Amino acid sequence: QVHLVESGGGLVQPGGSLRLSCAASRSINGIELMAWYHQAPGKQRESVASISRGGTTNYADSVKDRFTIDFGTAKGTVYLQMNNLKPEDTAVYYCNFKGPFKEYDYWGQGTQVTVSS
């Protein structure tokens, strides 16, 4: 059983920054896509950013030019750098790793990000 563990969430003022980390509990072969999702109260979970095995990134329009997704230095880790945070970014953030041909689809337990003055 693989567990994804997120860290780095917290309370930050508008305009501030946070860096989320996600690491797998054991080595995973052939990760095709690493992604971050968020879910605000009363809303559906939605994709924030993703990075493919080849390094291609995609971002939700609401976070472009503010958030950056990147591979971690250790295999099976991914970061989400969040700058110029806004109150509407408040949500639980989840990381997700997908394997080839839907071989696996792992989720973390989520980390709370609250943007408030």
Order of alpha helices (4+ residues) and beta strands (2+ residues): beta-beta-beta-beta-beta-beta-beta-beta-beta-beta-beta
